[in-house]
Amino acid sequence: MQRPFLLLAVLGLLVGASSAAQDLGVASAAPSTLAGSQNLFERVADNQKKNERELDLYERVERLEIRKSGADPLPSSTRITRVIPAGTGAGRISLGPDGKPPDPAAYRAELERVVHSLAWAAEDGRAQRDAYERVAKKHREREQLINATRTAFVYTFVGREPRGDRMLTKYRIEPNPAFHPANRTEAIFTKVRGFVWVDEQSCQLARIEGDVTEDISIGLFLGRIYKGSHFMQDRYEISPGVWLPTFSQYDFDGRKFLSAFSIHERTFYTNYRRIGPPKAALPIIRAELDNQSAAQADP
């Protein structure tokens, strides 16, 4: 079972927590002016868009824990992967339970594939332009979804909560009864509610948590995500001005065709390192590959 349909809408929430306050008004402003709250959400939106662009420039390690149910204290399986952005996609290299390569030869082969992908993505040919246009098309579709959130939700101030040495402002998000979705994806917004936490000092989205309040049709109505499904994500400052995910949790139940499915995943994101676009990343990863070759050759 693939998750993009619902996750696209969820990510729309992550980025679009912005302009709903501007267009609808915050239902109950924080202890400041309403105009100040509107300005806060505008800056959160701008920062989120920057963060989304930055994510394509950072390699990271993802630890995916799969559970049979959301209540299971321990995962039934765990996969650890090094993710290396490569322009029009990403290289994914499996790691062992200790976060290190279980098989040096296999790891080197995967790293060679990433170098090949980066070298290809760094060229300026017709195939590359077509590939980048497909990526741009997905970004445009994402922007359309984000624009829909401008009128999809009402944000209500709840209170302030400490997180470490930072103070977060919490808002409830609820469907706007006046919102009229233009397509099936936008219709998801009418069936989701939850909370967002904003770091006001930096105007960054720090956390989002939500629940599906009605069954959601997927795949031309050939499947459903059931009411009660849950999602959340934490974000922290990875480098100055850049806030990226550190933890995500998805607990989705439903059916596809006549088969039931259950997705209960927790993902931890660590070891962020900015490697830049393919032309900048290529010498970094190539040098790592060369160092591995030299180490293997050294008796």
N, C-alpha and C positions, 0 to 999 in steps of 0.2 A: 504494500500500500504506500503510495507516494503522498507526501504532505504538502507540496507546493501550493495547492489551491487555498487551503486554510491559512498556511503560513504567510502567503502573500498578503492576506487581509490582516493578519496579526502584525506583520511588519509595517503595514500601513498605519496601524495604531502607533507603533514605535516612532515612526517618523512624523506622523500627522497629528501628534498630540498638540499641535501648534494652533493653527488658525481657527479651530473650533471656538476658542475663546474670543478671537477677534470678530468672527462673523456672527456668533450666537450670543456672545456675552457669557462671562463666567457666572454660573447660577448663584454662587455665594462667594464673593471675592475674599481672598486672604486679608488679614489685618493690614491692608494698604489700600491704595485706590484701585478702582476697577481698571482704569487706564494702565496702571502699573502692572496689573495681572495680564492684561492683553499684551503689553510690551514683553513681559516675561515669556509668554508662550511663543511670540514671534521669534525671539532669540533662541528658544529651545528648538524650534523648527529649523532655523538656519544651522545651528550646531549639529542637529541630527543628520542633516543632509551632508554636512562636511564629514561627519563620522562615517557615514555610509561610503563615501568616496575613499576615505582613509583605509577602511577595512580591506579594500582591494590592494592595498600596498603593504600590508602586514602579514608576515608568516606567523604561524601559531601552532600550538599543540592542542588537540581536542581529545578529551577523554569522554567517550560515550558509554553511559551505563544504561543497559536495557533491563527493565523489570517486567514481570508477568502482570503486576498490578501496581497502581500508584501507592498502595499501602505496604508493599514489600520493603522491609528494611535493607535488604541486600540485593544487588543486581544479579540477574541470572546469567548475564554475560557482559563483558567490558571490551571495548575496542579503543585503542589509543592510536591517534593518527597525527602525523606532522602534515600541516596544510601549507602549501607554498603557492601564492597567487602567481598566475602566469599570463596575465593580460586578458585572454578570452576564456579563461577557465582557471583551474587550480590543480596542482599536483598533490596527490594524497599518498603519503608513505606510511605504511604500518610500522608501529613500534611495539616493543614488548611491554609486559606489565610494569617494568621499572622505568619505562620511558626511553629505553635505549634500543638500538636495532637488534632484533633477535638473531638475524642472519646478516653479517657484514656484506657478503657477496650480493645477496638479494637487495639489501639497502642501497648498495652502490649502483646496482642496475636501475632501481627506481629513481635514484638521483640523476642518473644519466638521461632518463626519460624526461625529467623535469628540465634539465639543461636544454634538451632538444626542443621542448615546448617553448621555453623562453626565447631560444634563438629564433624559432619560427615566428613567434609573436612580435619580436623586435624588428622583423623585416617589414618592408613597405611594398607589398605586392597586392595583386587583385584579391587573392584568397584571404589575405590578412584584412584588407579593407572590408570585405564581405563579412568576415567573422566579427570585426569590431562594430559593424553596422547592426548585426544581430544583437550584440551586447547593448548597443545604444537603443535599439528598439525595446528591449526589456526594461531599460531605464525609463524610457518614455512611458511605457505601460505602468510602471511603478509610480511615476509622477502623476498619472491620471488617477490612480487609486488614492494616492496621497491627497490630491485635490478634492476627492470625494469626501475625505474626512473633515473637510472644512465645515460641512453642514451636517455630518452624520452623528455628531456627539455633543452632549452638554457636559461641561466640566464643573464640578462642585467642590469648593474648598472643604477639606475635612480637618486638617490640622498639621502640625509639624512634628517630625520624629527625628531623633539623632541617629546617625550611622557613623560609627567611629568618631572622628573629630569634625564631621560635617553635619549640617542640619538640612533635612529634606522636607519639602512641602508636599503633602499628600492631597490628591484630588480624586474624587469619584468620577468615573466615566459611565455615562448612560446613553442609550440610543436617543437621538432627537426625534420626537414623534412627527415632526414636520419634514423629515428627510425622505426623499423619494429616490431609491436606488435606480441607477440606469442599467444595471446588468446583474448577473448572478453573484459576481464577486462582491460588488458593493452591497448586495443584499445581506451579506454576512454581518455587516455592521449593525443591522437591526436586531441581531441575535447574540450580541456580545455585550457584556458589561463587566466592570472591574475597577481597578485603581491604577493611578500613575503617581510616581514619586519624582519630584524635580529638585535638583540641587540648585537653589536659587543663587548661591554665590557665583557659580559658573554658568548658570542657565543651561544645564545639561539634564537630560533624562537619565535618572539613576535606576529606576525600576518600573516594571509594568506587570500587572497580574490581572487575569481575567477568566471569566467562565462563559461557556456557551449556554444560553438560556432557552433555546429552542433547537430542535433538530435542524441540521444544515444539509441541504442536498448538494451533492458533488458529482462531477463527471456526467453532465447531461442527465441528472436525476437518476443515474444508475447506482448511486451509493448515498450513504448518509453518515454524517458525524453527529453523534447523539448528544442530546441535552445533558449537561453536567460535565462535559469535557472541559479541561482546565489547561491554562498555560501561564508561564511567568518567565521573566528574564531580569537579571541584574546586570548593571553596567558600572564600570569604574573608570577612573582616569588612567589610561595606559601610558601616555606621555602628555606633556603640557598641552591642554586644549583638546585632547583626543580621548573620547570615552567610548570604549568598545565592550562587547559582552564578555562577562566572566562566568556566567552560569545561566543555563536555560533549562526549563522543565516543561515537557508536554505530556499530558495524560488525555489521550483521545480514544474514544470507543465508538464503533460504528459498524457499518457493513458496506461491502463493495460487491455489486451483483447480488449473489445469494450467500456470500461468505462473510462472516463476521470478522472484524479485525480489532486489535487492541494495541495502541502505541503508548508505551510508558517509558519515556526516555529522559535522562538527565545528562546534560553535557557541560563539562567544565573546560574553559578556555584559558590557557596559560602560555607562558613563554612567547609573548608577542615580541616581534622584532620587525622594524620597518625596513623593507628591502626595496621599496619603490616599484616603479613600472618595469616592464621586461628589460629595457635597455640598461637600467640601473641594477636590476636584480641579477641579470645574467653573469656579470663578472664575480658577484658575491657567491653564487651557488657554484659556479665553475671553479673558483678558488677552493671551495670546500671539497669538491670532487677531486681536484688535483692533490690536495693535502692527504686525502684518503688513499689515493694511489701511491703517493710517496711513502706513507706509513706502511702500506702493505709490502712495498718493495724493499724497505729498510730491514735488514736481517737483525 
